[in-house]
Amino acid sequence: MQTLSTELKETNLQYNPPNSQALPDLAAIKSKQKATWESGDFGQIAQSIENVAEEFMARQPLRPGLRVLDVACGTGNLALIAARHGCVVSGVDIAANLLTQARARAAAAGASVGFEEADAEALPFPNDTFDLSVSMFGVMFTPQPTVATSELRRVTRPGGQIALANWTPEGFIGKMFRVFKTHLPAPPAGIPSPMEWGNETIVQKRLQDGFTNVRLVRRIALMRYPFPPAETVDFFRKYYGPTLRAFESLAPVRQEELRRDLVELQTRHNIAGLPGQTETAAEYLEVVATKV
């Protein structure tokens, strides 16, 4: 499992050409990222991708005693799965309220997980700490991908692995981002698009130093909701911080236009076989690499 407005620009949900010479205000960007992800209730959204988390982690070499780090862990989908397999697990996120939910979930499950508020670009761990570092739709939203990559490499031991799940620009989520792009201001200069993490060529380049056995596989995340497309849009508008902030940034008439386009997109891509339900097949790039 984290730009849609003045608040959302810093979540980087739009494409920004990388050749700008402007220097972004990283402190402001990170502050607004934190505020965005703490908006709404991402825990509600995370439930809709628990099935994807299970499938993703089933392909990882989980075993008792394995030291696992979940970066941008949200409410702990990946971390709790690793803990269930007997791994020694840590999770970090910038959103304090999501970590509160993650700790409550771990306590309810009787799982021991060390959750800590931290920036994915400044991980609070010594070098070579983890056997496996994972992130689902999280690291891809960091404003400095080269820094985030360097941190993943630093905290993972030689011979250990990183495993990431990143939305692709061609998939359903990429199409959704393009809908937002038509309604919202341009993102800040100097910040690359998070969708670059779904581009094989770019990812290969980012992992060319310090990693080997890089494996890139496009997979499908089936996202299911027990209500029709229009209500699915409203669900995200209420609970998903970036979408909530996007709507808040627009005048009422523009909000209706954005909602109309999002409902049309959800309707067009709905593959649910039953009325009153929504199911979309969202493509993501699974990235697995071994630290040298």
HELIX and SHEET records of a PDB file:
HELIX    1   1 LYS A    9  THR A   11  5                                   3    
HELIX    2   2 LEU A   26  TRP A   37  1                                  12    
HELIX    3   3 PHE A   42  GLN A   47  1                                   6    
HELIX    4   4 GLU A   50  ALA A   58  1                                   9    
HELIX    5   5 ASN A   77  ARG A   84  1                                   8    
HELIX    6   6 ALA A   96  ALA A  109  1                                  14    
HELIX    7   7 VAL A  139  PHE A  141  5                                   3    
HELIX    8   8 PRO A  145  VAL A  155  1                                  11    
HELIX    9   9 PHE A  172  HIS A  183  1                                  12    
HELIX   10  10 PRO A  194  GLY A  198  5                                   5    
HELIX   11  11 GLU A  200  ARG A  206  1                                   7    
HELIX   12  12 PRO A  229  TYR A  239  1                                  11    
HELIX   13  13 GLY A  241  GLU A  248  1                                   8    
HELIX   14  14 PRO A  252  ARG A  268  1                                  17    
SHEET    1   A 7 VAL A 113  GLU A 117  0                                        
SHEET    2   A 7 VAL A  88  ASP A  93  1                                        
SHEET    3   A 7 ARG A  67  VAL A  71  1                                        
SHEET    4   A 7 PHE A 130  MET A 136  1                                        
SHEET    5   A 7 THR A 156  TRP A 167  1                                        
SHEET    6   A 7 THR A 278  LYS A 291 -1                                        
SHEET    7   A 7 PHE A 211  TYR A 225 -1                                        
END                                                                             
